Amino acid sequence: MNLRQEREELEKIMLKDPRSWSVNSKGRDYPDTPCDLRTCYQRDRDRILHCKSFRRMKHKTQVFIAPEGDHYRTRLTHTLEVSQIARTIARSLRLNEDLVEAIALGHDIGHTPFGHAGERVLQRLCRQGFSHYEQGVRVVEKLENGKGLNLTWEVRNGIASHSMSRHPATEEGKVVRLADKIAYINHDIDDALRGQIIQESDLPREPLRVLGYSFKERIDRMIHNVISTSLQEETVTMSPETEQAMMELRASMFQNVYLDSEAKKEEKKAEQLIESLFLKMMEDPSWLPVSAQMKLSRQEEEREVLVCDYIASMSDNYAMRVYRDMFMPRGWDVL
């Protein structure tokens, strides 16, 4: 018995539900020789962690575009906070922590530059629509490395189902879906307070009474509530009172930060930038990478799909650099 098989046997003792056992995974789209050290979910986690799309998230907006300061969240640090929260919940519920971690690390891998501002533009311009969670699945199934990462079905389902309107097929996917909300609501409040976009007095009192008056207290109470409620209900969930308080706090953030605040004024510029890139590449596909141009010449993909893939893959900095190359004049270099 190799180390992977030992781990698989240990899962049968430690994890309460056989559906969480890695040996019961629905598998990958393409056959893959098993690793002698890692379970299938551990391999998926490592494949996501080491891919280029994951690294690019360090330069993608979470909420505030190009903030002045080192302590504001990016899409990557958000992802790491989601992973930590999700793993704590999964461990306490005796779910598969490796599966949870893989889903958490990959859940935002399809995000556009400039966060939801970029996503809104592509949703509007693309005839077949655009969403970061569906794009995330496209990244891991097809785009990364030119052939995808060949992840297990459970991880791909978790990435596709982490938004509030979706319903994950696994309990581990449900953990990440809740951990995502717990993380971004609380760290976005933290960033907004740090940037003096809002004051403590702007936060609604009743949700704070339920959830706590500090970042640490809110995170702790929400995690404990998910664990205790899930143990009672035998499915991953949050109590109605806590969920209502969380959603009221989220609504407050939409009103005061996400939609109309001093920090969000730059989003209009970001949206104009993304739209300009899209229209220019649709008009002149020579701006696309060579690999995309080859797909276009072979009629493997529609131009609109290739343009969306390319723009969605960009970091904030790279999108601005391409925009400058397209539209900003250069000075004359005298040899």
Secondary structure, 3 states (H helix, E strand, C coil): CCHHHHHHHHHHHHCCCHHHCHHHCCCCCCCCCCCCCCCHHHHHHHHHHCCHHHHHHHHCECCCCCCCCCCCCEHHHHHHHHHHHHHHHHHHCCCCHHHHHHHHHHCCCCCCCCHHHHHHHHHHHCCCCCCHHHHHHHHHHHHHHHCCCCCCHHHHHHHHCCCCCCCCCCHHHHHHHHHHHHHHHHHHHHHHHHCCCCCHHHCCHHHHHHHCCCHHHHHHHHHHHHHHHHHHHCCCCCCHHHHHHHHHHHHHHHHHHHCCCHHHCHHHHHHHHHHHHHHHHHHCHHHCCHHHHHHHHCCCCCHHHHHHHHHHHCCHHHHHHHHHHHHCCCCCCCC
